[in-house]
Amino acid sequence: MKDQRNLIYAGFALLLLLSPLFLNRYWVDVLNSVGLYAILGLSLNIIVGYAGMFHMGHAAFYAVGAYTTAILNTTYGVPVLWAMPLSGFLAGLFALIVARPIIHLRGDYLLIVTIGLVEIVRIALINDVFGITGGSNGIFGIDRPEIFGYRIRKPAQFFYLIWAFAAVTVYLFHRLENSRFGRALTYLREDEVAAEGSGINTAHYKLAAFVIGAIWAGMIGTVFAAKMTIVSPESFSFWESVVMFMIVILGGSGSIPGVILGAFLVIGLPELFRGFANARMLFFGAAMVFMMIFRTQGIIPPRPRKYPIDEATP
């Protein structure tokens, strides 16, 4: 079963790798959007799927990363990819500052606070509170990324950049999932009281999950800014957080393959029905309702962990 599953994943990866060779620019750009949201979904999955926290303000950290890159590049001439680590760091620092006072909240209370967080960030960007975000017009003229002197411009070139980042994300988060830290988050998700009674510092692990997810969202914000060459508050609204949350829940909370599949369904599927105009969202909404009724754990739920038990020798 495991070999069969790995063969399916390898076939999918190979098909995805070759897709720019037989798809037009439009569909390659759709796959680029799928890749961006897959990475964002994976970063949110650490918070929602692994730690079990209701968080719908992830677009705020995405915005911090994108605007950090835009400001560093347009004002100080810092190359886009060089700004990526600092964008991730500032997004993580911002998450640490805002999450520390609210990390003790649970369920709906945390959800409401995080919704308020993303709206505060959006309004601050529109009103240009710090005088550097360009207000409602945003920031224009962001450079394209360069790798060894090669400037990335075309959708097919961005495709390989984005999905290479996605492959690195999958590898690192898979390792994280199977680490001691990942197991502690799983215990926290299943029963926070029992986890705390077992000696797990729940506040520490929840805060760490928040920061790690924010760092990754900030870094992918750099790729978004370079791809669009413009950032504006409308790109980081509450709806963006809703989309990320849907990707995680629909695909399978806590499942890496599920989140990637969720990104394809939430971002790619509506494009297949674009010819139906507004009715395409009706089909999409009906599919979401159907899934939440008959597949509450998502399309690909996380597999139960199995631990070998050594038999005692007589």
Wavefront OBJ file of the C-alpha trace (Angstrom):
o trace
v 0.000 0.000 0.000
v 2.778 2.406 0.873
v 4.693 1.628 -2.338
v 1.488 2.124 -4.321
v 0.892 5.482 -2.693
v 4.462 6.622 -3.311
v 4.125 5.587 -6.963
v 0.999 7.727 -7.311
v 2.753 10.727 -5.738
v 5.766 10.264 -8.037
v 3.524 10.060 -11.107
v 1.677 13.192 -10.080
v 4.961 15.060 -9.492
v 6.275 13.997 -12.916
v 3.053 15.060 -14.655
v 3.155 18.403 -12.863
v 6.803 18.909 -13.792
v 6.072 18.359 -17.496
v 2.806 20.335 -17.589
v 4.338 23.645 -18.861
v 5.419 21.783 -22.005
v 1.843 21.128 -23.166
v -0.254 23.810 -21.422
v -0.767 27.365 -22.637
v 0.308 30.460 -20.669
v -3.092 30.871 -19.032
v -3.195 27.396 -17.494
v 0.461 27.599 -16.470
v -0.401 30.807 -14.624
v -3.336 29.020 -12.973
v -0.911 26.336 -11.777
v 1.315 29.119 -10.436
v -1.599 30.397 -8.353
v -2.315 26.844 -7.193
v 1.313 26.496 -6.127
v 1.263 29.766 -4.177
v -1.901 28.787 -2.320
v -0.623 25.255 -1.748
v 2.387 26.696 0.097
v 0.157 29.107 2.012
v -2.150 26.212 2.879
v 0.779 24.138 4.121
v 1.965 27.018 6.309
v -1.553 27.417 7.749
v -1.784 23.633 8.181
v 0.882 23.818 10.894
v -1.404 26.067 12.918
v -4.824 24.624 12.067
v -4.025 21.027 11.133
v -1.187 20.152 13.493
v -1.828 22.398 16.509
v -5.621 22.450 16.136
v -6.013 26.239 16.489
v -8.776 28.084 14.620
v -6.878 30.769 12.743
v -8.390 32.890 9.958
v -5.936 35.782 9.955
v -3.135 34.160 7.969
v -3.358 36.765 5.203
v -1.934 39.305 7.670
v 1.431 37.496 7.774
v 1.296 37.011 4.008
v 0.866 40.794 3.698
v 3.779 41.561 6.024
v 6.110 39.452 3.898
v 4.916 40.908 0.574
v 5.094 44.517 1.751
v 8.503 44.010 3.366
v 9.865 42.769 0.048
v 8.182 45.585 -1.875
v 9.602 48.280 0.416
v 13.103 46.816 0.519
v 13.204 46.405 -3.259
v 11.640 49.679 -4.426
v 13.109 51.958 -1.746
v 16.479 50.412 -0.937
v 17.181 48.394 -4.085
v 17.469 45.049 -2.279
v 17.115 42.128 -4.760
v 13.803 40.358 -4.353
v 15.102 36.915 -3.380
v 17.579 38.457 -0.936
v 14.637 40.069 0.831
v 12.901 36.722 1.324
v 14.623 35.711 4.609
v 14.019 39.136 6.153
v 10.384 39.090 5.010
v 9.899 35.738 6.718
v 11.678 36.950 9.854
v 9.532 40.095 10.165
v 6.340 38.111 9.542
v 7.400 35.683 12.285
v 8.282 38.539 14.635
v 4.918 40.131 13.981
v 3.219 36.793 14.713
v 5.162 36.474 17.952
v 4.100 39.948 19.081
v 0.405 39.599 18.270
v -0.002 35.929 19.226
v 1.667 36.040 22.631
v -1.249 37.815 24.387
v -3.948 35.679 22.690
v -2.332 32.246 22.615
v -4.362 31.099 25.632
v -7.645 31.568 23.729
v -9.383 28.542 22.230
v -11.922 27.738 19.552
v -14.279 30.490 18.437
v -12.627 33.117 20.633
v -9.264 32.697 18.890
v -11.024 32.622 15.531
v -12.706 35.985 16.146
v -9.457 37.604 17.296
v -7.558 36.423 14.215
v -10.324 37.747 11.946
v -9.876 41.105 13.632
v -6.110 40.849 13.128
v -6.290 40.576 9.343
v -8.745 43.473 9.151
v -6.492 45.660 11.306
v -3.558 44.965 8.991
v -5.622 45.668 5.867
v -6.959 48.967 7.229
v -3.468 50.002 8.381
v -2.167 49.368 4.850
v -5.013 51.354 3.258
v -4.484 54.331 5.585
v -0.688 54.133 5.172
v -0.200 54.383 8.926
v 3.606 54.255 8.686
v 3.877 56.356 5.535
v 5.623 53.641 3.521
v 2.870 51.335 2.208
v 1.443 53.581 -0.514
v -2.088 53.586 0.894
v -4.869 52.094 -1.209
v -2.693 52.346 -4.356
v -0.094 49.986 -2.918
v 3.511 49.779 -4.123
v 4.407 49.540 -7.815
v 7.520 48.635 -9.765
v 8.791 45.622 -7.831
v 11.619 43.877 -9.655
v 11.424 40.368 -11.017
v 13.542 37.788 -9.175
v 16.992 36.863 -10.482
v 18.865 33.581 -10.003
v 22.548 33.615 -10.993
v 21.912 36.615 -13.209
v 18.919 35.004 -14.958
v 15.784 37.136 -14.626
v 12.516 35.239 -14.186
v 9.683 36.788 -16.195
v 7.487 34.244 -17.982
v 4.754 32.118 -16.305
v 6.641 28.897 -17.129
v 9.749 30.265 -15.389
v 7.722 31.240 -12.313
v 6.146 27.790 -12.410
v 9.437 26.066 -11.664
v 10.379 28.646 -9.014
v 7.072 28.308 -7.184
v 6.825 24.530 -7.344
v 10.478 24.110 -6.349
v 9.620 26.162 -3.255
v 6.569 23.929 -2.760
v 8.732 20.784 -2.984
v 11.112 22.158 -0.344
v 8.114 23.053 1.820
v 6.662 19.541 1.561
v 10.002 17.966 2.473
v 10.630 20.210 5.484
v 7.085 20.012 6.807
v 7.056 16.234 6.407
v 10.190 16.088 8.534
v 8.595 18.469 11.010
v 5.453 16.330 11.171
v 7.462 13.246 12.118
v 9.711 15.029 14.599
v 9.249 15.314 18.342
v 7.885 18.820 17.793
v 5.310 17.528 15.301
v 4.186 14.751 17.648
v 3.739 17.286 20.448
v 1.525 19.395 18.177
v -0.539 16.301 17.334
v -1.098 15.555 21.029
v -2.030 19.201 21.495
v -4.610 19.009 18.698
v -6.205 15.805 19.988
v -6.506 16.829 23.644
v -4.870 19.982 24.978
v -5.675 19.174 28.625
v -4.185 15.684 28.377
v -1.132 17.052 26.553
v -0.545 19.609 29.291
v -0.999 16.917 31.910
v 1.681 14.866 30.130
v 4.215 17.647 30.614
v 3.938 19.393 27.235
v 4.282 23.166 27.445
v 1.157 23.882 25.395
v 1.603 27.657 25.247
v 5.172 27.247 23.972
v 4.222 24.801 21.217
v 1.163 26.763 20.110
v 3.208 29.946 19.874
v 5.980 28.139 17.976
v 3.431 26.758 15.477
v 2.027 30.247 14.997
v 5.464 31.717 14.326
v 6.622 28.945 11.959
v 3.446 29.243 9.891
v 3.821 33.037 9.759
v 7.467 32.826 8.664
v 6.553 30.615 5.737
v 3.602 32.840 4.764
v 5.910 35.868 4.846
v 8.434 34.151 2.597
v 5.840 33.171 0.003
v 4.671 36.792 0.147
v 8.035 37.633 -1.440
v 7.315 35.330 -4.386
v 3.852 36.854 -4.783
v 5.258 40.401 -4.815
v 7.872 39.466 -7.415
v 5.326 37.687 -9.589
v 2.783 40.523 -9.574
v 5.332 43.444 -9.411
v 2.713 45.265 -7.326
v 1.209 44.810 -3.869
v -1.968 46.465 -2.609
v -4.278 45.995 0.403
v -6.959 44.290 -1.731
v -4.644 41.315 -2.224
v -4.643 40.561 1.525
v -8.283 40.832 2.522
v -10.199 38.557 4.871
v -11.346 36.537 1.843
v -7.727 35.422 1.275
v -7.666 33.970 4.777
v -10.981 32.236 4.092
v -9.553 30.648 0.936
v -6.496 29.356 2.831
v -8.729 27.966 5.574
v -10.943 26.217 2.989
v -7.902 24.635 1.352
v -6.807 23.087 4.650
v -10.265 21.931 5.767
v -11.435 20.647 2.379
v -8.210 18.807 1.521
v -7.698 17.311 4.953
v -6.616 19.120 8.091
v -3.182 17.864 9.120
v -2.507 16.109 5.801
v 0.188 17.405 3.426
v -1.189 15.621 0.303
v -4.674 16.728 1.318
v -3.692 20.403 1.494
v -2.061 20.254 -1.947
v -5.187 18.589 -3.380
v -7.298 21.213 -1.629
v -5.325 23.969 -3.370
v -5.999 22.359 -6.754
v -9.721 22.108 -5.998
v -10.253 25.532 -4.409
v -8.059 27.514 -6.838
v -7.992 25.396 -9.991
v -11.500 23.898 -10.101
v -13.374 27.242 -10.451
v -11.242 28.013 -13.502
v -12.574 24.908 -15.244
v -16.091 26.306 -14.856
v -15.206 29.882 -15.836
v -17.396 29.511 -18.933
v -20.453 29.259 -16.663
v -19.815 32.775 -15.326
v -21.402 33.299 -11.882
v -22.906 29.793 -11.809
v -19.436 28.317 -11.338
v -19.408 29.516 -7.727
v -22.765 27.804 -7.212
v -21.246 24.488 -8.320
v -18.221 25.105 -6.159
v -20.318 25.986 -3.086
v -22.483 22.894 -3.557
v -19.372 20.731 -3.757
v -18.092 22.267 -0.513
v -21.406 21.571 1.279
v -21.429 18.000 -0.026
v -17.877 17.419 1.221
v -18.546 18.858 4.662
v -21.573 16.569 5.077
v -20.165 13.296 3.771
v -16.406 13.744 4.269
v -15.948 15.823 7.388
v -12.257 14.915 7.783
v -11.418 16.195 4.298
v -10.666 14.379 1.082
v -7.314 12.989 2.239
v -7.340 12.940 6.062
v -4.079 12.350 7.922
v -3.190 8.714 8.439
v -3.250 7.461 12.039
v 0.213 7.113 13.517
v 1.403 3.570 14.156
v 4.114 2.875 16.680
v 5.774 -0.542 16.825
v 5.611 -2.332 20.149
v 8.619 -4.457 20.985
v 7.622 -7.793 22.444
v 9.195 -8.514 25.785
v 11.640 -11.386 25.665
v 10.988 -14.086 28.290
l 1 2 3 4 5 6 7 8 9 10 11 12 13 14 15 16 17 18 19 20 21 22 23 24 25 26 27 28 29 30 31 32 33 34 35 36 37 38 39 40 41 42 43 44 45 46 47 48 49 50 51 52 53 54 55 56 57 58 59 60 61 62 63 64 65 66 67 68 69 70 71 72 73 74 75 76 77 78 79 80 81 82 83 84 85 86 87 88 89 90 91 92 93 94 95 96 97 98 99 100 101 102 103 104 105 106 107 108 109 110 111 112 113 114 115 116 117 118 119 120 121 122 123 124 125 126 127 128 129 130 131 132 133 134 135 136 137 138 139 140 141 142 143 144 145 146 147 148 149 150 151 152 153 154 155 156 157 158 159 160 161 162 163 164 165 166 167 168 169 170 171 172 173 174 175 176 177 178 179 180 181 182 183 184 185 186 187 188 189 190 191 192 193 194 195 196 197 198 199 200 201 202 203 204 205 206 207 208 209 210 211 212 213 214 215 216 217 218 219 220 221 222 223 224 225 226 227 228 229 230 231 232 233 234 235 236 237 238 239 240 241 242 243 244 245 246 247 248 249 250 251 252 253 254 255 256 257 258 259 260 261 262 263 264 265 266 267 268 269 270 271 272 273 274 275 276 277 278 279 280 281 282 283 284 285 286 287 288 289 290 291 292 293 294 295 296 297 298 299 300 301 302 303 304 305 306 307 308 309 310 311 312 313 314
